[in-house]
Every structure is written in C-alpha cells, then in structure tokens.
Amino acid sequence: MRSYAHCLLFALVLAAGISLAKVPAHAAGNEIVGKTIETIIINGESNIGSLDDDDRLIQVFTYYSDRSFKPIWVRDNGMKTKGRMLLDFLGNIENHGLREFTYRLADIRALVGDPHPRALAELEMLLTSAFIDMARDLTRGRVAPKDVTRDNDIKVRELGAAYLLDGAEKAENLLPYIQTLMPEDKRYHRLVAKLKEYRAIAAAGGWTSIPPGSALKPGKQDVRLPVLREFLTATGDMDPATRPVDDAYDEVTVAAVKKFQRRHGLTDDGVIGPTTLKQMNVPTARRIRQLEVNLERRRWLDREPGGFYVFANLADQELKVVDNGKTVHTARIVVGKTYHKTPVFTEEMTYLVINPYWNVPSSIANKEYLPKLKRDAGYLQRQGIRVLDKSGKVVNPYSVNWAGMSRMPYRLRQDTGDKNALGRIKFMFPNKYNVYIHDTPSKSLFKKDLRVFSHGCMRVQDPTKLAEVILGKQNWTMNKIDNQIASGKRRIVKLKQKVPVYVTYITAWVNKDGSTNFRRDIYGRDERLAEHLLTGGRFAEADNH
C-alpha cells in the first residue's frame, strides 16, 4: 500500500504537469538519467537509500523537481568530481566514530563505473541519501539524545534535506562545505584526532594488561614495574627516553602514574590500588568506544558556548565557569545517585539565594522523614525542620499521630543555618527538573573521587567562591557575601545578566596539550549510546533550516 507521501507526490506531479511518459530513444544521456531519477523518486523505490522516509521523499522530490531532475553527483558518463569527493569522505567516516555500512557504501561502490543510465540514477539517489544521512549525523548526531535516556534534554540543530542538498550543489568544493556541517567546537576535532591515534594503538596490538597484585606504593619494588612502564609509555604518560629499567618504584614512574591518575579523575597519590589498576586495565577497544560515543555527544552540543557561562560535567563531577573562552573558576560537585540521576539540560541562571530555606521535596518527606518521625517525633526539630500545614502555620510534631500515617500530609521546611541541606547559598536556573546548584553541610564528600550522593541537585565545593565569580559582575565582593551569610537573613540576589548553565555528561575529552581524559561511566550511558550508534533509529525528518 502506498504511503501518504507517495499519494502527495502523485498529486504534486499532476499539479506540476510533469510527464511520466517513457524517455524518447533519441534523448540525451543526462536527460535519460534525470528521467530515471524522477521515476525512482515517484515510484518510491525504498531500496535506493533511505528515501522511503515520507518527509525526506517529499523534500528530495521537490528539490530535484525544481532543478528539472538534474543530477548533483553524476553525469551521463560516470561520477562528477563532487560525487567522488563525497565517496572519499564517506570512506573515511569512521574517523568520526560513525559506521561506513550505515551509508550503504558497498551498494554505492558496486554501481561506480557502470555507465548504464539506470545504474547512474540509482547511484545518484544512493549518494543523495548517504549525503543527507551523513550531513545530519555530523550536524546533530546520529542518535536522538532521548533515545539513549529520557533525561537527555538536549536541543540539537536541525537542517532540512533540501537545504543541505542546495548547499552541496552550490559548493565549488564539497569538503569545505562538509566542514561547516561539523561541530565548530575545537574539542570535537581533538577527539577525532585522538580516535585515529587510539585505533593505531589497537591495530598494533593495544597495550599490555598489568597483572593483579597488592597495592604498589612509591619506593617499593615489584616485578610488574617493567610491564607498568611499558603501559605508561604506550599511553603517553611516560617519556621513553627517561624510562627506568629496574624493579624499584622510582620517582620517574610515580610521576607518570600520577599523570595517569589525573587524566582519569583519580586521586593523584601515585599508589596503584584496585581503582587505579582497574582503570589501567580497561582495554583499548573500550577506550575507542568511549571516544566514539563522546564524539556523538559533542555533535549534540554542536558548538562551543561563548561569553560567560557555567559548564557542569556530571561524569567528571566538576563544574567550570568560563568567560570568553577562559576558565575562571573550577569546583568539584556532588551529583545524583545512580537511582536519582542528575539530568542533562541547559537553562539560564537568574538568581541566587543566600541563607536559603529548604523546602523538603514530598518524595523525600514520605520516603525518608516519615519513617523517622514514626520512631522519633523530635527528629525534625533537631534538624531545624519545621512542620507546616497548608496555610503555612507551624505544627507541633509531638501533637501529630505519625504512626497512623501512610503519606505525609504536611509541608516540611528547614530553617536557614549550618544544618540546612542546601548550605548557605543556592544558585537558581529554573527548570522542569527542579535541579539547582547549592552548598552543603557535608563537606567531606568533596574529598572522594566518586561523588554520586545527591537526590539530583548538584552540591558545589566552595560555594562562596562560585558566588563571588557569578556576582563579581555586579560588584559583589567576597566580604559582602560573607557579611550577608553572617547576618543569617534570607536574601534573593537577582542577576542583572542571565548566565547559561550547561549540564552535560562527557566521559572522554582531549585537552589543548593533547592529553586524553577518561571518566568512569557513572550512569551506565556509554554502552547504551554505543549500541544505539550501531542499531538505533534516526531522528524524525526535518524540513526546517
């Protein structure tokens, strides 16, 4: 049964007065190819690329119809230079962490060199389909963010098929045009280069696994040290010119181990314990997958933000404040537990609250506080938490029969002060998840490598310093912030200029100096995204630009 798109195409053909008659025997080669292209599109021959997508089919038909079905990639005696450039680029698409087979390169190559008009028309359509897929994959990613996890709330750049084809047709040189479709972020291109480097390492056999054993501490001797140094040389953490040869865990090797630990978000103490050893023994193939999935995440982000903004990386459990490309502040953060994952999204910070109240979420009130109240009615008072009725009136917790309750009928609010779960400052960027950045009384958590303890909000280390950086543009000094905190009074400070906050999840990146950073996949998203890159469906078709 024909789709709606095919019925609409037929109506468009009739309206345009396009003839579906057979091509005259005396017709020129290009005209034969063009007529064959027209037939392929109108008949909806879905074996030709992915033109069976209704929206795309209509867009491609309209585009080709407007230019009398003149080919972009082929001529009557073979491929144009532009077609060969596209084929060459697609042949290297795996440099971008994408897969050759998804663009049907085998089918395309099978038609190259066949001079028959039908073969040339099929080649044109396969190249068109492959180009649209490739262009969109580079522009917005191959996989829809929410197909990986529903809290990937990322708005990607959409470009319509006709818009992309028009750009390709008008481009004198196709490769610079393709470059404009890639993310502008330099971090993307550094990942591309690093992926090529890691594939070369894998092709040479990868790096050697380090045998298990007791924790290796500086100054000790261990028979595994030659293997360890070989590994550190392969990863670029040790200079082969200065590599020792004995079994002593010397300063040179310790320095290389510390460098490895910093690149992997571990405490750089030089001690090779279970966590460091586990990261060292991650296979090259898995690191390659990490690079590939993070190329996809960079495609989702599209371009490096500009101006003044906050950039939080959940996988790194760290945030940065950036001002015109320069990092002006860095801080550790505590992120959501694996069953209270912090979402990925972007919003604008509009105000801060100094000495905030904490309005306890109903889920926490029911799951955590109600059971405690059943055992001890005075528990909340000791935490500085008041029980409020619907009118906001304070209720004496000793007057309530907590034992007979299955759900909390009251609102709980914690007073300002040192016990407050939000600490002394919270940074507000209103969003549908009710997630924000805040201080915490649990300062010891920032000493841990793995900081996955919150209910979804981000707790920040040294919040007064972050406030100084944010409010410095409004002439707030650290002294003014400290005095406001010391007053104990709740105060809302509105920002004169909104500050974008990017909450991301990135498990691999390359610094300007070429060093590669990897982070543990705390939310288990890397493998899911890797699978979707191979098997996941594409985005819904777009006709905007």
N, C-alpha and C positions, 0 to 999 in steps of 0.2 A: 504494500500500500504506500502511495506517495505521501511524503510529509507535507505539512503546511507550507514549508519553504518552496518545495517543488511546484505546488499549486500557484503560489505567489509568483514564482519565476515564470511560469507559463503565462500568467496574466501580464507580467512585465514585458514578455516577448511580444505578445499580441498588441499591447499598448504602444510599444516602440516600433511596431511594424517590421520586426526582424524576421527574415525568411529562414525557414528551416529546410528549404529545398536542398537537394544534393548539390555538391560543388561541381560546376561545369568541368568537363575533361580538360578544357584549354586554360583553366585558372592557373595563375602563377603560384609558385611554391609557397610563399608567405601567406597567400590568400587561403590556400588549402589548409595550412597549419592553423590559421586563425579560425576557419570554419569548423575544423575538428575540435579546437579548444571550446568553441561555442557549444558544440554538440555534447562534449563531455560534461560541461557545467550544467547545461539544461537537463540532460538525462540523469543528472545526479549520480554519476558513476563513483560510488563511495570507495572503490578500490584505488582511486587516484588520490593519494594523500589523505588528509582528514577533512575533505571538503563536504563530508556528509553532515557536518555541523550546520544547522539551519541558518543561523545568523551569518556565519562566515560565508556560506554558499551564496547568500544574497549579496553580501558586500563584494565578494570576488566577482560575481556576475556583473554587478553594477559597474565595478571598476573596469573590467575588460570590455564591457559593452560600450562604455563612454569613450574608449580608445579603439573601437572597431576590432576588438579581439586581437590587437597587435601583441605579439609575444614580448616579454621582458627579457627572458633568459636564453632563448634560442632563435635561430634564423632558419631559412629553408634548407641549409646545407650543414647544420650542426649547431653547437653551442656558441653563444656570444661570449666575449671576454668576461662580461658581468656574470654570466652563468658559471663559468669556470672559477671565477673568484669566489662565488658563493659555495661551490662544491669543495673548493680547497679549504675554506673556513670551516665548513661543516665537518670536513675530515679531521679537523683539529679541535672539535667542540669539547672533547673530553678534557682539554686543558682548563675548561671552566667547570669541571665537575658534572657535566651533563653526558648523556649517553648517545653515541652515534646511531644506534638502532632505532631510537625513538623518532628519528627524522627520515627513516627508510632509505638510508644511503645505499644499501645493497640494491634496492629496486632502481634507484636513480642511476647508479653506476652500470647496471645491466642495460640501460637504454642509451647510454653515451656511445656515440659512434654509429647508431642506427639512423640512416638517412630517411627512412620512411616517414611521411607526414604524420601518420597516426602515432608513431613512436616519438616524434618530436613534440607533438601536442601533449602526449602523456608525460614526457619529460618536463615540459613547461609547467604542467599542473603539479607534478611532484615537487619541483623546485619551488613553486609558489607556496605550496602547503608547508614545505620544510622551512622556507624563509619566514613565513608568518609565525610558525611554532617557535623557531629559534629566536626571532626578534622579540616575541612576547616573553619567552623564557628568560632572556637576558634582561629585559626591561623590568619585569615584575616577579620573576621567579617562575619555576615550572609548576610548583605545588601551591595551592591556596593555603595560606597560613592556618586557617581554621580547620583544614582537613587534617592537620597534624595534632592540634589540640584546640579546643574551643575557646580557651583564654588567650590565644594568639590574636589579639585585637590590633591588627596592622592594616593600614590603608596603603594599598600598592598603586603604582602608576599604571593606568590603563591606556592603551593605544589601539585604535581600530585597525582592522585588516587593510581597508582601503588607504588609510593614512600611511601605513607602513609601506605598502606597495608603491604608493606615489613617491615616497621618499627614495625608495630603491631605484625606481625608474629614472628619476631626475638626477640622481647622484652620478657624477662623472666617474668617480672612483668608489666602488662599493665598500671597501674596507673602512675608510674613514667614517662612512655613514653608519656602519655596524658599530664602530667605536662609540658613536653618540648614543647608541641604544643601551650600552653597558652602564652600570653604576659609575657615577663621577667620583665616588669615594676612592681615594688612593689606597685605602686599606683593602679594598676588593682586589685591586691589581697586585698588591703584595701577596695576597693569598693565592692568586693564580700562579705567580712565580714560585711560591713555596710548594704548591701542589706538584708542579713539574719536578722540583728538586726531590721531594719525597718519593715520587714514583721512580725516579732514577735510583734512589737508595733501595727501594723494594726490588727493582729489576736486578740489582747487584747482589741480592740475597737478603736484604734487610739487615738489622743489627742483631747482635748476639744476645740471647737471654742471659740474665745474671742468675746463677744458681741460688737457691734459698739458703738461709743460714741465720745465725744470730746477728743482732744489730751491730753494724760496723761503725765504730766511733773513731774520731781523729786520734792519731798516734798509735793505733792498734795495727797488728799485722793480720793479713788474711790472704789465703791462696786465690781468692776471687778477684784480687786487685788488677791483674793483667786484663781479665775479661771486662772489668768495670771501666778501665781506662780506654779499652778499645771501643766500648759503647759510648763513652763520653766524647771520644774523638769523632765518632760517626754522627753524633747529634750536634756537633759544633760547640760543645761546652768545654772542650779541652783542646789546646793547641798541640798538634802532633810534634811540633819542634821542641816542646818543653815537657813531653810526656815521660815520666819516670818509668823505670823498668823493674824495680824491686817489689817486695810484698808489704812494704810499710805504707800505711795510710797517711801520706805526707801532706804538707800544706798546699802543694800544687793541685793534688787530686781533691782535697777538701774544697778548695776554691771552685773547682769545676762542678762538684756535687752541689754546692750552694747555688751556683748559677742555674743548674738544672732545677733545683727546688723552687727558686724564684719564678722560673718560667712556667712552673706547674702549680703556682699558688700555694706552695707548702712553706712551712717554717724553715728558713734557711740556716739550720743549725749544723749542717754537714753530717748529721747522723743518718745512716741508711737503715731505717727501721722498716716495718711492714708496709707503711703507706708509701714511702719513697720508693721502695723496691717494687711495689705493685705498679706504680706509675712508670718506672723504668722498663718493666716487662710488658707494657702494652705493645702489641705487635704493630709493625709498620703499616699493615693493611688497615688496622683500625684508626691509626692516626690519619691515614689518607682519607678515610670516610669522614673523619671529623673535619678535615679541611674542606671536603666537598659539601657537607651539609652547611658549613658556615659561609661558604660562597653563596649558597641559596639564601641564607639569612641576610647577607649583605645585599643581595638583589631585592629582597623585600624592602630593605631600608632605602635603597636606590641611590641616595646621595648623602654626602656628609653634611650634617646640620651646620648652619652658620650662626654668627652672632654669639649671644650669651645664653647658655643652656646647661641643664643638668643631664648627665648620661649615666644611668644605672645599669650595670650588667649583673643580672641575677646569678648566672653561673659563676661569675668571678666574686660575687658577694662584695661588690665595691661600687662606689659612685664617684664620678668626677664632675667638677664644674669647669666648663670650657668657655673661654672668652676670646672670640675671633680666632679660633684655631689653637689657642694656647691653654693648656690645662693649668688652672689657677688654684685648684683645691682637689684633694683626693681623700676619701674616707672609706673605711670598712663599713659594711652594712650587714645586718641580720635579716634574712629573707624568710619567706613562708615555709613551713614544714612540707614534707612530700604529700601530705593529705590536706594541706592548706596552701597550695601553690600560689605564689605571687604572680599575677597575670602580666602579660606583655602588652603594653599600650603606650600611647603618647597623649599627654594633656599639658595644660599650662598652669604653672603655679601662680596663684593670685593673691595669697595672703599667708601670713604666719600667725600662730597663736603662742604667746608667751604665757607660761603658767596655765596650761590648759586643764579643763576638766576632762575626765574620761567617761564618756557615756558607754557603758558596757554593752556590747552587741548582745542581742537576745539569744543568739546561739551559745555564746559563752556563759551568759547568765543561767541558761537552762542546763547545759551540759556540765559546767564546771562549778558554778557557785551554788546552785540549788541543792545538790547533794551535800555540799559542805555545810550549808545552813541547816539542813535536817539533822546534822550531827552537832552543830555548834552555832546557835543563833547570834553569838557575839563575834563571829568570824569577820563579817564585813566591817564592823566598827573598827576592828584592829587594823584593817587595811585602808581605813579612811574612805570607805564606800558607803554612801547614803542610799536608803531605800525610799523611792518617791512614788506616790500614787499618780493617777492620770492627770490630776490637777497640778502636780508638781510639789505637793505637800509632803514633808518628810514623815515617814512611817517608822515607828519604833519596832526594830526587828524582833524584840522579845515579845511583842504583842501579837505576832503572827504565828499561826499554826502551820509551820513549814512542812511538818511530817505528812500532812494530808494533801500536799500539792504535787501534781504531775508536771505542771508548767508554771513558770514564773509570771505572776500577774502584775508585777511592779517593774518600774524602771530603776536601774542601778546607775549611780553616778559617783565617780571617785573624785574627791577633793583635790585641788592643786597641792603640790608639795613633792617632797623627795620620794614618797611611796607611789606616786602616781605612775601608772603603767606607761604613760606617754612621756614621762620625764618632765622637763621644763619647757620644751619647745616642740611644736609640731608644724610641719611645712605642708600647706594645703594646695593641691591641684585637683579640684573637684572632678570626680569620675564615677561611672556607674558601678565600679567595684568597691567604692568606699575605701580605697587604698591611699595611704599617705606616708610621708617620711616623718619619723619622730625620734625623740630622745628616749632613753630607757634607764631604769634604775639598775638593770642587770648588766653592768659594765664588763664583767668578767667574760662574757660571751665573745667579745671582740678579740680576745686572745686566741680563740680557736681558729684552726684552718677551715673547718667546715661549720658554717654559721647558718643553720637551717632550723630555726626555732620559733618563728613568729606564726601568727594566725593569718598572715597575708600581707600586712603592712611591712614597711622597711624601717628598721631601727638603725639609727646612724651614730657612728662614733664621733665624739667631739661636736655636738650639735651647735654649740655657741660659735665655733669657728665657721661652720657652714652658714649660720645666720649672719655672721659678720660679712662673709663673702657675698651673700644674697642681698643684704640690706646696705652694704657699703655704697651702693649706687644711690642710696637715699640718705647718705651722710650719717648712718648709724655707726658708732664705734663700738668696740668690744666693751668699753667701760659703760656705755649707755645700755647695752644689752644686759650686762651683769647687774647693773642697778635696777633694771626693770624686773629681772628674775628675783633679786633680793627683796623687792617690795612685796612679793607673794601675790600680787594682784594680777588677775587675768587680763590680758590685753591683746587685741587683734591689731596686727600691723598689715595694712593693705599695701600691695606692691604697686608702685606707680607704673611700672612696665612689667607685663606678664613674662614669666620665664618658662620656656618649653622644658618639659621633663620627658625624657625618652627612657622608658623601662624596657630593657632588651634581655635577650638570652643568647649569649655568644660563648661557645666553648673552645674556640680557636681563633687566634689573630696573630698578625705579624707586626712587630714594632718597626719604627723607622730604621733602626740599626740592623734589621734583618733577622732579629731573634724571634723565634716562634713560641707563642704561649698557648698552652693547653689547660683546660679546666675540666674537673670532673662533671659528668652529666648528671647533676643532682636530681633533675626531674625526669630522667629517662627519655629525653626527647630526640637524641641524636639518631638512634637506631630506627625510631619510628619515621623520622624525616628521611633517612637514607632509603628506607623501604619505599616510601612514597615517591621519591625521586625516580625510582625504577618502575613502580607499578601504579602510582597514584594517577587519578584523573586530572584533567586540566581545568583551568578556570572556566567559568561561563564566558561565552563570547562577548566581546565589547565592540561597540560601534562609535565610541567617543574618542576624542584625542585632546 
